[in-house]
Amino acid sequence: MEAKQSQPEEVATRSLALAREWNQAHAALVVRESLRMAEAQEISHLQIFSDNSTLIGSVNKKTHMKDFTGIIKDIHSLSSVFVLILCLHIPHKKTQEADCNTPEPS
């Protein structure tokens, strides 16, 4: 039996797809944990900003992320405890500017 070797293009394509999936999952996990923290601190009004338009669309029930259905359901469930919650998309360039202006933790 001969092992099949992947072409560099195939490896790059798979790597990009996996990185994209991780970024989407990581954003959904961050939002879920942020909601849990806000609930624990008894915050009643919350604004969530993300540069992940797919995630924001899913949270706002406009689109579906089939691979992250459980996370999105958790987010929807956690959202129900807040008086007001706004989930807004912010362009990636704006998040980069904010990251550059955020001081490093000491």
KOLNUMI-812393 format. One record per residue: residue in three letters; x, z negated, y of N, C-alpha, C, O, CB in turn. Coordinates in Angstrom, 3 decimals, always signed. Atoms other than C-alpha are relative to their C-alpha. Glycine has a CB too. Layout:
N
<res=Ala nx=X nz=Z ny=Y cax=X caz=Z cay=Y cx=X cz=Z cy=Y ox=X oz=Z oy=Y cbx=X cbz=Z cby=Y>
...
# end
This chain:
106
<res=Met nx=+0.842 nz=+0.000 ny=-1.173 cax=+0.000 caz=+0.000 cay=+0.000 cx=+0.892 cz=+0.000 cy=+1.243 ox=+1.850 oz=-0.768 oy=+1.330 cbx=-0.960 cbz=-1.219 cby=-0.006>
<res=Glu nx=-0.805 nz=-0.150 ny=-1.204 cax=+1.378 caz=+1.000 cay=+3.383 cx=-0.709 cz=-0.645 cy=+1.187 ox=-1.893 oz=-0.404 oy=+1.423 cbx=+0.285 cbz=+1.490 cby=+0.284>
<res=Ala nx=+0.566 nz=+0.662 ny=-1.176 cax=+0.836 caz=-1.124 cay=+6.481 cx=-0.125 cz=+0.995 cy=+1.147 ox=+0.785 oz=+1.782 oy=+1.407 cbx=+0.871 cbz=-1.207 cby=+0.425>
<res=Lys nx=+0.222 nz=-0.899 ny=-1.129 cax=-0.644 caz=+0.722 cay=+9.432 cx=+0.594 cz=-0.631 cy=+1.252 ox=+0.342 oz=-1.799 oy=+1.549 cbx=-1.519 cbz=+0.298 cby=+0.194>
<res=Gln nx=-0.558 nz=+0.486 ny=-1.250 cax=+1.292 caz=+0.379 cay=+12.658 cx=-0.865 cz=+0.492 cy=+1.150 ox=-1.310 oz=+1.639 oy=+1.169 cbx=+1.469 cbz=+0.463 cby=+0.174>
<res=Ser nx=+0.808 nz=-0.357 ny=-1.165 cax=-0.607 caz=+0.347 cay=+15.919 cx=+0.855 cz=+0.738 cy=+1.010 ox=+2.042 oz=+0.461 oy=+1.184 cbx=-0.629 cbz=-1.253 cby=+0.642>
<res=Gln nx=-0.652 nz=-0.728 ny=-1.078 cax=+0.264 caz=+2.752 cay=+18.659 cx=+0.032 cz=-0.897 cy=+1.237 ox=-0.843 oz=-1.747 oy=+1.401 cbx=-0.736 cbz=+1.349 cby=+0.298>
<res=Pro nx=-0.076 nz=+0.834 ny=-1.209 cax=+1.364 caz=+1.199 cay=+21.975 cx=-1.275 cz=+0.045 cy=+0.838 ox=-1.667 oz=-0.965 oy=+1.423 cbx=+1.172 cbz=+0.439 cby=+0.850>
<res=Glu nx=+1.234 nz=-0.121 ny=-0.775 cax=-1.795 caz=+2.526 cay=+23.651 cx=-1.103 cz=-0.861 cy=-0.599 ox=-1.876 oz=-1.484 oy=+0.128 cbx=-0.452 cbz=+1.462 cby=+0.068>
<res=Glu nx=+1.012 nz=+0.809 ny=+0.672 cax=-3.982 caz=+0.823 cay=+21.032 cx=+0.237 cz=-1.489 cy=+0.263 ox=-0.698 oz=-2.246 oy=+0.525 cbx=+0.005 cbz=+0.284 cby=-1.514>
<res=Val nx=-0.355 nz=+1.403 ny=-0.250 cax=-2.134 caz=-2.465 cay=+21.470 cx=-0.350 cz=-0.383 cy=+1.435 ox=-0.925 oz=-1.446 oy=+1.672 cbx=+1.509 cbz=-0.243 cby=-0.269>
<res=Ala nx=+0.295 nz=+0.271 ny=-1.407 cax=-2.438 caz=-2.263 cay=+25.264 cx=-1.503 cz=-0.076 cy=+0.236 ox=-1.973 oz=-0.960 oy=+0.951 cbx=+0.620 cbz=+1.077 cby=+0.896>
<res=Thr nx=+1.455 nz=-0.009 ny=-0.171 cax=-6.147 caz=-1.418 cay=+25.081 cx=-0.623 cz=-1.262 cy=-0.574 ox=-1.474 oz=-1.881 oy=+0.065 cbx=-0.612 cbz=+1.237 cby=-0.666>
<res=Arg nx=+0.527 nz=+1.223 ny=+0.614 cax=-6.877 caz=-4.290 cay=+22.685 cx=+0.380 cz=-1.234 cy=+0.815 ox=-0.425 oz=-2.150 oy=+0.984 cbx=+0.517 cbz=-0.141 cby=-1.440>
<res=Ser nx=-0.461 nz=+1.141 ny=-0.803 cax=-4.816 caz=-6.680 cay=+24.800 cx=-0.812 cz=-0.142 cy=+1.278 ox=-1.194 oz=-1.250 oy=+1.656 cbx=+1.484 cbz=+0.153 cby=+0.345>
<res=Leu nx=+0.809 nz=+0.038 ny=-1.222 cax=-6.702 caz=-5.743 cay=+27.962 cx=-1.424 cz=-0.464 cy=-0.286 ox=-2.001 oz=-1.235 oy=+0.481 cbx=-0.026 cbz=+1.379 cby=+0.661>
<res=Ala nx=+1.357 nz=+0.409 ny=+0.365 cax=-10.043 caz=-6.142 cay=+26.204 cx=-0.060 cz=-1.498 cy=-0.286 ox=-0.990 oz=-2.176 oy=+0.148 cbx=-0.489 cbz=+0.792 cby=-1.222>
<res=Leu nx=-0.044 nz=+1.433 ny=+0.296 cax=-9.077 caz=-9.586 cay=+24.898 cx=+0.196 cz=-0.829 cy=+1.270 ox=-0.415 oz=-1.886 oy=+1.423 cbx=+1.124 cbz=-0.299 cby=-0.997>
<res=Ala nx=-0.228 nz=+0.705 ny=-1.263 cax=-7.804 caz=-10.643 cay=+28.339 cx=-1.284 cz=-0.034 cy=+0.827 ox=-1.610 oz=-1.058 oy=+1.428 cbx=+1.138 cbz=+0.673 cby=+0.802>
<res=Arg nx=+1.264 nz=-0.066 ny=-0.743 cax=-11.072 caz=-9.504 cay=+29.939 cx=-1.015 cz=-0.987 cy=-0.596 ox=-1.701 oz=-1.697 oy=+0.139 cbx=-0.574 cbz=+1.450 cby=-0.021>
<res=Glu nx=+0.907 nz=+0.930 ny=+0.659 cax=-13.083 caz=-11.457 cay=+27.347 cx=+0.366 cz=-1.445 cy=+0.320 ox=-0.510 oz=-2.264 oy=+0.597 cbx=+0.014 cbz=+0.226 cby=-1.510>
<res=Trp nx=-0.446 nz=+1.356 ny=-0.295 cax=-10.971 caz=-14.572 cay=+27.925 cx=-0.352 cz=-0.381 cy=+1.434 ox=-0.822 oz=-1.492 oy=+1.680 cbx=+1.511 cbz=-0.132 cby=-0.229>
<res=Asn nx=+0.323 nz=+0.293 ny=-1.395 cax=-11.425 caz=-14.336 cay=+31.701 cx=-1.481 cz=-0.289 cy=+0.180 ox=-1.860 oz=-1.205 oy=+0.910 cbx=+0.413 cbz=+1.158 cby=+0.893>
<res=Gln nx=+1.439 nz=+0.229 ny=-0.110 cax=-15.177 caz=-14.069 cay=+31.322 cx=-0.382 cz=-1.325 cy=-0.632 ox=-1.162 oz=-2.079 oy=-0.050 cbx=-0.780 cbz=+1.141 cby=-0.655>
<res=Ala nx=+0.320 nz=+1.260 ny=+0.671 cax=-15.352 caz=-16.953 cay=+28.851 cx=+0.532 cz=-1.181 cy=+0.800 ox=-0.152 oz=-2.196 oy=+0.927 cbx=+0.579 cbz=-0.018 cby=-1.425>
<res=His nx=-0.610 nz=+1.086 ny=-0.763 cax=-13.017 caz=-19.106 cay=+30.948 cx=-0.831 cz=-0.319 cy=+1.237 ox=-1.046 oz=-1.488 oy=+1.557 cbx=+1.438 cbz=+0.365 cby=+0.404>
<res=Ala nx=+0.840 nz=+0.218 ny=-1.189 cax=-15.164 caz=-18.588 cay=+34.086 cx=-1.274 cz=-0.726 cy=-0.380 ox=-1.703 oz=-1.650 oy=+0.311 cbx=-0.339 cbz=+1.337 cby=+0.689>
<res=Ala nx=+1.252 nz=+0.655 ny=+0.434 cax=-18.352 caz=-19.511 cay=+32.069 cx=+0.238 cz=-1.443 cy=-0.351 ox=-0.612 oz=-2.291 oy=-0.080 cbx=-0.610 cbz=+0.724 cby=-1.200>
<res=Leu nx=-0.320 nz=+1.379 ny=+0.374 cax=-16.610 caz=-22.649 cay=+30.720 cx=+0.219 cz=-0.861 cy=+1.241 ox=-0.216 oz=-2.011 oy=+1.291 cbx=+1.247 cbz=-0.038 cby=-0.899>
<res=Val nx=-0.262 nz=+0.737 ny=-1.241 cax=-15.452 caz=-23.684 cay=+34.201 cx=-1.312 cz=-0.338 cy=+0.694 ox=-1.486 oz=-1.460 oy=+1.170 cbx=+0.912 cbz=+0.818 cby=+0.944>
<res=Val nx=+1.292 nz=+0.246 ny=-0.642 cax=-18.971 caz=-23.325 cay=+35.601 cx=-0.754 cz=-1.088 cy=-0.759 ox=-1.305 oz=-2.000 oy=-0.143 cbx=-0.841 cbz=+1.302 cby=+0.064>
<res=Arg nx=+0.709 nz=+1.004 ny=+0.802 cax=-20.464 caz=-25.331 cay=+32.724 cx=+0.567 cz=-1.402 cy=+0.233 ox=-0.185 oz=-2.356 oy=+0.432 cbx=+0.083 cbz=+0.357 cby=-1.493>
<res=Glu nx=-0.626 nz=+1.311 ny=-0.210 cax=-17.957 caz=-28.161 cay=+33.141 cx=-0.212 cz=-0.506 cy=+1.429 ox=-0.368 oz=-1.707 oy=+1.649 cbx=+1.500 cbz=+0.076 cby=-0.307>
<res=Ser nx=+0.266 nz=+0.385 ny=-1.388 cax=-18.440 caz=-28.143 cay=+36.918 cx=-1.408 cz=-0.571 cy=+0.143 ox=-1.615 oz=-1.551 oy=+0.858 cbx=+0.179 cbz=+1.207 cby=+0.939>
<res=Leu nx=+1.368 nz=+0.507 ny=-0.035 cax=-22.176 caz=-28.611 cay=+36.416 cx=-0.083 cz=-1.391 cy=-0.621 ox=-0.771 oz=-2.271 oy=-0.103 cbx=-0.942 cbz=+0.961 cby=-0.729>
<res=Arg nx=-0.010 nz=+1.323 ny=+0.635 cax=-21.544 caz=-31.515 cay=+34.050 cx=+0.592 cz=-1.054 cy=+0.930 ox=+0.066 oz=-2.162 oy=+1.035 cbx=+0.794 cbz=+0.043 cby=-1.313>
<res=Met nx=-0.632 nz=+0.940 ny=-0.930 cax=-19.229 caz=-33.162 cay=+36.582 cx=-0.925 cz=-0.308 cy=+1.179 ox=-1.044 oz=-1.462 oy=+1.592 cbx=+1.337 cbz=+0.569 cby=+0.511>
<res=Ala nx=+0.909 nz=+0.199 ny=-1.133 cax=-21.709 caz=-32.650 cay=+39.429 cx=-1.181 cz=-0.880 cy=-0.411 ox=-1.613 oz=-1.741 oy=+0.356 cbx=-0.506 cbz=+1.360 cby=+0.536>
<res=Glu nx=+1.105 nz=+0.821 ny=+0.498 cax=-24.509 caz=-34.136 cay=+37.325 cx=+0.448 cz=-1.458 cy=-0.152 ox=-0.281 oz=-2.373 oy=+0.231 cbx=-0.520 cbz=+0.549 cby=-1.354>
<res=Ala nx=-0.520 nz=+1.359 ny=+0.193 cax=-22.358 caz=-37.167 cay=+36.429 cx=+0.189 cz=-0.717 cy=+1.331 ox=+0.058 oz=-1.939 oy=+1.407 cbx=+1.329 cbz=+0.042 cby=-0.761>
<res=Gln nx=-0.191 nz=+0.588 ny=-1.332 cax=-21.673 caz=-37.720 cay=+40.132 cx=-1.302 cz=-0.051 cy=+0.800 ox=-1.306 oz=-0.406 oy=+1.979 cbx=+1.047 cbz=+0.792 cby=+0.776>
<res=Glu nx=+1.334 nz=+0.021 ny=-0.596 cax=-25.404 caz=-37.433 cay=+40.874 cx=-0.112 cz=+0.870 cy=+1.250 ox=-0.783 oz=+0.512 oy=+2.218 cbx=-0.380 cbz=-1.416 cby=+0.340>
<res=Ile nx=+0.114 nz=-0.988 ny=-1.080 cax=-24.967 caz=-34.440 cay=+43.161 cx=-1.306 cz=+0.765 cy=-0.218 ox=-1.583 oz=+1.207 oy=-1.333 cbx=+1.248 cbz=+0.984 cby=+0.031>
<res=Ser nx=+1.301 nz=-0.649 ny=+0.165 cax=-28.367 caz=-32.867 cay=+43.819 cx=-0.044 cz=+1.438 cy=+0.499 ox=-0.878 oz=+2.224 oy=+0.051 cbx=-1.044 cbz=-0.792 cby=+0.709>
<res=His nx=-0.055 nz=-1.350 ny=-0.559 cax=-27.462 caz=-29.727 cay=+45.804 cx=+1.385 cz=+0.572 cy=-0.267 ox=+2.397 oz=-0.057 oy=+0.041 cbx=-0.321 cbz=-0.002 cby=+1.535>
<res=Leu nx=-1.270 nz=-0.544 ny=+0.454 cax=-24.771 caz=-27.429 cay=+44.515 cx=+0.088 cz=+1.493 cy=+0.287 ox=-0.886 oz=+2.230 oy=+0.129 cbx=+0.188 cbz=-0.263 cby=-1.492>
<res=Gln nx=-0.295 nz=-1.426 ny=-0.160 cax=-23.204 caz=-24.077 cay=+45.386 cx=+1.161 cz=+0.332 cy=-0.923 ox=+2.172 oz=-0.369 oy=-0.949 cbx=+0.339 cbz=+0.363 cby=+1.497>
<res=Ile nx=-1.047 nz=-0.465 ny=+0.903 cax=-21.155 caz=-22.205 cay=+42.807 cx=+0.402 cz=+1.397 cy=+0.447 ox=-0.443 oz=+2.276 oy=+0.615 cbx=-0.478 cbz=-0.007 cby=-1.497>
<res=Phe nx=-0.534 nz=-1.306 ny=-0.378 cax=-18.930 caz=-19.311 cay=+43.822 cx=+0.941 cz=+0.464 cy=-1.099 ox=+1.743 oz=-0.318 oy=-1.610 cbx=+0.733 cbz=-0.059 cby=+1.380>
<res=Ser nx=-0.894 nz=-0.567 ny=+1.001 cax=-17.193 caz=-17.006 cay=+41.359 cx=+0.243 cz=+1.464 cy=+0.318 ox=-0.621 oz=+2.152 oy=+0.862 cbx=-0.584 cbz=-0.163 cby=-1.424>
<res=Asp nx=-0.289 nz=-1.426 ny=-0.163 cax=-15.461 caz=-13.651 cay=+41.488 cx=-0.425 cz=+0.792 cy=-1.229 ox=-0.212 oz=+2.003 oy=-1.289 cbx=+1.489 cbz=+0.216 cby=+0.271>
<res=Asn nx=+0.464 nz=-0.665 ny=+1.212 cax=-16.946 caz=-12.864 cay=+38.070 cx=-1.470 cz=+0.376 cy=+0.175 ox=-2.363 oz=-0.438 oy=-0.061 cbx=+0.197 cbz=-0.911 cby=-1.251>
<res=Ser nx=+1.368 nz=-0.442 ny=-0.288 cax=-20.022 caz=-10.802 cay=+38.950 cx=-0.870 cz=+0.018 cy=-1.255 ox=-2.079 oz=-0.199 oy=-1.170 cbx=+0.021 cbz=+1.387 cby=+0.633>
<res=Thr nx=+0.761 nz=+0.008 ny=+1.251 cax=-21.057 caz=-10.536 cay=+35.288 cx=-0.522 cz=-1.399 cy=-0.289 ox=-1.679 oz=-1.572 oy=-0.670 cbx=+0.869 cbz=+0.499 cby=-1.173>
<res=Leu nx=+0.397 nz=+1.386 ny=+0.219 cax=-21.118 caz=-14.317 cay=+34.965 cx=-1.103 cz=-0.409 cy=+0.981 ox=-2.117 oz=-0.977 oy=+0.576 cbx=+1.215 cbz=-0.933 cby=+0.142>
<res=Ile nx=+0.999 nz=+0.379 ny=-1.012 cax=-23.023 caz=-14.821 cay=+38.225 cx=-1.333 cz=+0.685 cy=-0.290 ox=-2.389 oz=+0.065 oy=-0.165 cbx=+0.494 cbz=+0.370 cby=+1.424>
<res=Gly nx=+1.234 nz=-0.703 ny=+0.360 cax=-25.547 caz=-12.160 cay=+37.188 cx=-0.703 cz=-0.640 cy=-1.178 ox=-1.929 oz=-0.756 oy=-1.187 cbx=+0.298 cbz=+1.446 cby=-0.316>
<res=Ser nx=+0.580 nz=+0.656 ny=+1.172 cax=-26.064 caz=-13.872 cay=+33.845 cx=-0.594 cz=-1.354 cy=+0.365 ox=-1.698 oz=-1.685 oy=-0.069 cbx=+1.056 cbz=-0.171 cby=-1.093>
<res=Val nx=+0.493 nz=+1.316 ny=-0.417 cax=-26.441 caz=-17.311 cay=+35.408 cx=-1.273 cz=+0.155 cy=+0.824 ox=-2.199 oz=-0.646 oy=+0.698 cbx=+1.078 cbz=-0.758 cby=+0.813>
<res=Asn nx=+1.191 nz=-0.259 ny=-0.819 cax=-28.952 caz=-15.882 cay=+37.880 cx=-1.078 cz=+0.751 cy=-0.777 ox=-2.085 oz=+1.162 oy=-0.199 cbx=+0.382 cbz=+0.794 cby=+1.243>
<res=Lys nx=+0.950 nz=-0.628 ny=+0.930 cax=-30.779 caz=-14.322 cay=+34.881 cx=-0.274 cz=+1.474 cy=+0.301 ox=-1.353 oz=+1.989 oy=+0.009 cbx=-1.301 cbz=-0.756 cby=+0.026>
<res=Lys nx=+0.174 nz=-1.415 ny=-0.287 cax=-30.247 caz=-10.775 cay=+36.047 cx=+0.597 cz=+0.876 cy=-1.099 ox=+0.125 oz=+1.989 oy=-1.334 cbx=+0.631 cbz=+0.341 cby=+1.339>
<res=Thr nx=-0.636 nz=-0.757 ny=+1.071 cax=-27.992 caz=-9.635 cay=+33.214 cx=+0.305 cz=-0.961 cy=-1.144 ox=+0.124 oz=-2.172 oy=-1.014 cbx=+1.302 cbz=+0.715 cby=+0.500>
<res=His nx=-0.306 nz=+0.821 ny=+1.161 cax=-26.920 caz=-10.870 cay=+29.793 cx=+1.429 cz=+0.231 cy=-0.445 ox=+1.918 oz=+1.361 oy=-0.446 cbx=-0.969 cbz=+0.296 cby=-1.145>
<res=Met nx=-1.332 nz=-0.069 ny=+0.586 cax=-23.493 caz=-11.650 cay=+28.383 cx=-0.174 cz=-0.385 cy=-1.465 ox=-0.094 oz=-1.563 oy=-1.811 cbx=+1.042 cbz=-0.949 cby=+0.750>
<res=Lys nx=+0.378 nz=+0.317 ny=+1.376 cax=-24.283 caz=-11.365 cay=+24.684 cx=+1.035 cz=-0.843 cy=-0.725 ox=+0.669 oz=-1.635 oy=-1.594 cbx=-0.232 cbz=+1.266 cby=-0.767>
<res=Asp nx=-1.030 nz=+0.776 ny=+0.673 cax=-20.944 caz=-12.844 cay=+23.609 cx=+0.026 cz=-1.456 cy=+0.436 ox=+0.635 oz=-2.291 oy=-0.232 cbx=+1.339 cbz=+0.618 cby=+0.242>
<res=Phe nx=-0.053 nz=+1.351 ny=-0.555 cax=-21.517 caz=-15.965 cay=+25.715 cx=-1.394 cz=-0.591 cy=+0.188 ox=-1.625 oz=-1.380 oy=+1.104 cbx=+0.740 cbz=+0.008 cby=+1.328>
<res=Thr nx=+1.383 nz=+0.452 ny=-0.110 cax=-25.212 caz=-16.622 cay=+25.142 cx=-0.101 cz=-1.519 cy=-0.005 ox=-0.848 oz=-2.081 oy=+0.795 cbx=-0.830 cbz=+0.576 cby=-1.131>
<res=Gly nx=+0.053 nz=+1.457 ny=+0.085 cax=-24.635 caz=-20.277 cay=+24.173 cx=+0.457 cz=-0.664 cy=+1.280 ox=-0.167 oz=-1.616 oy=+1.749 cbx=+0.842 cbz=-0.486 cby=-1.148>
<res=Ile nx=-0.522 nz=+0.568 ny=-1.252 cax=-22.570 caz=-21.010 cay=+27.270 cx=-1.006 cz=+0.206 cy=+1.126 ox=-1.265 oz=-0.713 oy=+1.903 cbx=+1.363 cbz=+0.642 cby=+0.372>
<res=Ile nx=+0.981 nz=-0.293 ny=-1.052 cax=-25.119 caz=-19.319 cay=+29.540 cx=-1.241 cz=-0.882 cy=-0.172 ox=-1.789 oz=-1.372 oy=+0.815 cbx=-0.399 cbz=+1.501 cby=-0.025>
<res=Lys nx=+1.146 nz=+0.888 ny=+0.242 cax=-27.954 caz=-21.295 cay=+27.880 cx=+0.326 cz=-1.425 cy=+0.448 ox=-0.516 oz=-2.100 oy=+1.042 cbx=-0.394 cbz=+0.012 cby=-1.501>
<res=Asp nx=-0.429 nz=+1.331 ny=-0.462 cax=-25.977 caz=-24.507 cay=+28.506 cx=-0.047 cz=-0.084 cy=+1.516 ox=-0.525 oz=-1.070 oy=+2.077 cbx=+1.421 cbz=-0.320 cby=-0.502>
<res=Ile nx=-0.012 nz=-0.029 ny=-1.469 cax=-25.514 caz=-23.526 cay=+32.151 cx=-1.431 cz=-0.054 cy=+0.538 ox=-1.714 oz=-0.795 oy=+1.479 cbx=+0.724 cbz=+1.276 cby=+0.519>
<res=His nx=+1.398 nz=+0.010 ny=-0.440 cax=-29.246 caz=-22.803 cay=+32.530 cx=-0.621 cz=-1.382 cy=-0.205 ox=-1.353 oz=-1.871 oy=+0.655 cbx=-0.814 cbz=+1.067 cby=-0.761>
<res=Ser nx=+0.545 nz=+1.327 ny=+0.284 cax=-30.120 caz=-26.132 cay=+30.912 cx=+0.530 cz=-1.038 cy=+0.989 ox=-0.236 oz=-1.832 oy=+1.534 cbx=+0.341 cbz=-0.418 cby=-1.435>
<res=Leu nx=-0.608 nz=+0.941 ny=-0.936 cax=-27.680 caz=-28.099 cay=+33.061 cx=-0.498 cz=+0.229 cy=+1.423 ox=-0.622 oz=-0.722 oy=+2.195 cbx=+1.520 cbz=+0.116 cby=-0.046>
<res=Ser nx=+0.449 nz=-0.334 ny=-1.356 cax=-28.911 caz=-26.300 cay=+36.191 cx=-1.335 cz=-0.637 cy=+0.342 ox=-1.636 oz=-0.859 oy=+1.515 cbx=-0.104 cbz=+1.501 cby=+0.158>
<res=Ser nx=+1.349 nz=+0.517 ny=-0.247 cax=-32.388 caz=-27.747 cay=+35.775 cx=-0.009 cz=-1.405 cy=+0.603 ox=-1.037 oz=-1.835 oy=+1.126 cbx=-0.782 cbz=-0.006 cby=-1.288>
<res=Val nx=-0.028 nz=+1.366 ny=-0.548 cax=-31.256 caz=-31.238 cay=+36.868 cx=+0.247 cz=-0.029 cy=+1.506 ox=+0.120 oz=-1.084 oy=+2.129 cbx=+1.071 cbz=-0.814 cby=-0.698>
<res=Phe nx=-0.324 nz=-0.033 ny=-1.423 cax=-30.339 caz=-30.103 cay=+40.386 cx=-1.231 cz=+0.361 cy=+0.828 ox=-2.079 oz=+1.142 oy=+0.396 cbx=+1.134 cbz=+1.000 cby=+0.270>
<res=Val nx=+1.074 nz=-0.340 ny=-0.934 cax=-32.727 caz=-29.982 cay=+43.343 cx=+0.175 cz=+1.440 cy=+0.458 ox=-0.786 oz=+2.207 oy=+0.515 cbx=-0.011 cbz=-0.968 cby=+1.220>
<res=Leu nx=-0.319 nz=-1.355 ny=-0.450 cax=-30.998 caz=-26.829 cay=+44.575 cx=+1.362 cz=+0.397 cy=-0.552 ox=+2.331 oz=-0.357 oy=-0.455 cbx=-0.016 cbz=+0.094 cby=+1.556>
<res=Ile nx=-1.271 nz=-0.527 ny=+0.479 cax=-28.309 caz=-24.731 cay=+42.975 cx=+0.060 cz=+1.480 cy=+0.346 ox=-0.854 oz=+2.242 oy=+0.030 cbx=+0.171 cbz=-0.228 cby=-1.538>
<res=Leu nx=-0.220 nz=-1.403 ny=-0.363 cax=-26.951 caz=-21.455 cay=+44.331 cx=+1.246 cz=+0.484 cy=-0.715 ox=+2.298 oz=-0.151 oy=-0.643 cbx=+0.139 cbz=+0.179 cby=+1.549>
<res=Cys nx=-1.138 nz=-0.623 ny=+0.674 cax=-24.684 caz=-19.230 cay=+42.255 cx=+0.238 cz=+1.343 cy=+0.676 ox=-0.594 oz=+2.248 oy=+0.610 cbx=-0.256 cbz=+0.170 cby=-1.552>
<res=Leu nx=-0.275 nz=-1.180 ny=-0.812 cax=-23.030 caz=-16.597 cay=+44.388 cx=+1.299 cz=+0.674 cy=-0.405 ox=+2.274 oz=+0.017 oy=-0.771 cbx=+0.052 cbz=-0.374 cby=+1.467>
<res=His nx=-1.204 nz=-0.786 ny=+0.279 cax=-20.534 caz=-13.823 cay=+43.776 cx=+0.844 cz=+0.071 cy=+1.272 ox=+0.328 oz=+0.282 oy=+2.369 cbx=-0.365 cbz=+1.437 cby=-0.510>
<res=Ile nx=-0.945 nz=-0.139 ny=-1.103 cax=-17.456 caz=-13.789 cay=+45.979 cx=+1.059 cz=+0.996 cy=-0.469 ox=+1.571 oz=+0.858 oy=-1.580 cbx=+0.642 cbz=-1.398 cby=+0.418>
<res=Pro nx=-0.977 nz=-1.011 ny=+0.426 cax=-15.080 caz=-10.790 cay=+45.894 cx=+1.343 cz=-0.632 cy=-0.379 ox=+1.766 oz=-1.631 oy=+0.202 cbx=+0.209 cbz=+1.033 cby=+1.115>
<res=His nx=-1.281 nz=+0.505 ny=+0.508 cax=-11.810 caz=-11.326 cay=+44.032 cx=+1.027 cz=-0.173 cy=+1.113 ox=+1.802 oz=-1.130 oy=+1.103 cbx=+0.551 cbz=+0.942 cby=-1.064>
<res=Lys nx=-0.957 nz=+0.090 ny=-1.110 cax=-9.817 caz=-10.674 cay=+47.206 cx=-0.177 cz=-1.306 cy=+0.773 ox=+0.802 oz=-1.920 oy=+1.198 cbx=-0.164 cbz=+1.200 cby=+0.950>
<res=Lys nx=+0.275 nz=+1.248 ny=-0.716 cax=-11.515 caz=-13.646 cay=+48.873 cx=+0.487 cz=-1.211 cy=-0.794 ox=+0.978 oz=-2.176 oy=-0.208 cbx=-1.502 cbz=-0.129 cby=+0.289>
<res=Thr nx=-0.480 nz=+1.130 ny=+0.805 cax=-10.677 caz=-15.946 cay=+45.960 cx=+1.515 cz=-0.061 cy=+0.019 ox=+2.092 oz=-1.148 oy=-0.017 cbx=-0.506 cbz=+0.106 cby=-1.447>
<res=Gln nx=-1.460 nz=-0.018 ny=-0.093 cax=-7.049 caz=-14.837 cay=+46.127 cx=+0.453 cz=-0.624 cy=+1.314 ox=+1.432 oz=-1.371 oy=+1.343 cbx=+0.536 cbz=+1.441 cby=-0.121>
<res=Glu nx=-0.335 nz=+0.574 ny=-1.305 cax=-6.969 caz=-15.732 cay=+49.836 cx=-0.165 cz=-1.520 cy=-0.039 ox=+0.673 oz=-2.252 oy=+0.489 cbx=-0.890 cbz=+0.613 cby=+1.115>
<res=Ala nx=+0.229 nz=+1.442 ny=+0.099 cax=-8.438 caz=-19.163 cay=+49.076 cx=+1.077 cz=-0.657 cy=-0.854 ox=+1.552 oz=-1.745 oy=-0.528 cbx=-1.392 cbz=-0.286 cby=-0.588>
<res=Asp nx=-1.052 nz=+0.542 ny=+0.861 cax=-5.921 caz=-19.705 cay=+46.265 cx=+1.305 cz=-0.141 cy=+0.747 ox=+2.038 oz=-1.111 oy=+0.553 cbx=+0.199 cbz=+0.880 cby=-1.220>
<res=Cys nx=-1.253 nz=+0.039 ny=-0.768 cax=-3.070 caz=-18.918 cay=+48.636 cx=+0.000 cz=-1.126 cy=+1.028 ox=+1.058 oz=-1.638 oy=+1.391 cbx=+0.230 cbz=+1.337 cby=+0.702>
<res=Asn nx=+0.113 nz=+1.039 ny=-1.016 cax=-4.370 caz=-21.468 cay=+51.151 cx=-0.202 cz=-1.401 cy=-0.571 ox=-0.273 oz=-2.377 oy=+0.176 cbx=-1.130 cbz=+0.325 cby=+0.917>
<res=Thr nx=+0.208 nz=+1.301 ny=+0.632 cax=-4.872 caz=-24.264 cay=+48.630 cx=+1.342 cz=-0.669 cy=-0.246 ox=+2.227 oz=-0.073 oy=-0.860 cbx=-0.783 cbz=+0.146 cby=-1.325>
<res=Pro nx=-1.272 nz=+0.680 ny=+0.214 cax=-2.093 caz=-26.855 cay=+48.645 cx=+0.204 cz=-0.334 cy=-1.486 ox=-0.751 oz=-0.600 oy=-2.215 cbx=+0.064 cbz=-1.283 cby=+0.848>
<res=Glu nx=-0.359 nz=+0.355 ny=+1.372 cax=-0.286 caz=-27.521 cay=+45.371 cx=-0.205 cz=-1.506 cy=-0.196 ox=+0.085 oz=-2.289 oy=+0.708 cbx=+1.478 cbz=+0.408 cby=-0.315>
<res=Pro nx=+0.135 nz=+1.436 ny=+0.250 cax=-1.126 caz=-30.879 cay=+43.744 cx=+1.372 cz=-0.660 cy=-0.084 ox=+2.336 oz=-0.055 oy=-0.553 cbx=-0.792 cbz=-0.252 cby=-1.296>
<res=Ser nx=-1.291 nz=+0.681 ny=+0.040 cax=+1.615 caz=-33.471 cay=+44.081 cx=+0.193 cz=-0.803 cy=-1.249 ox=+1.236 oz=-1.433 oy=-1.424 cbx=+0.153 cbz=-0.888 cby=+1.180>
# end
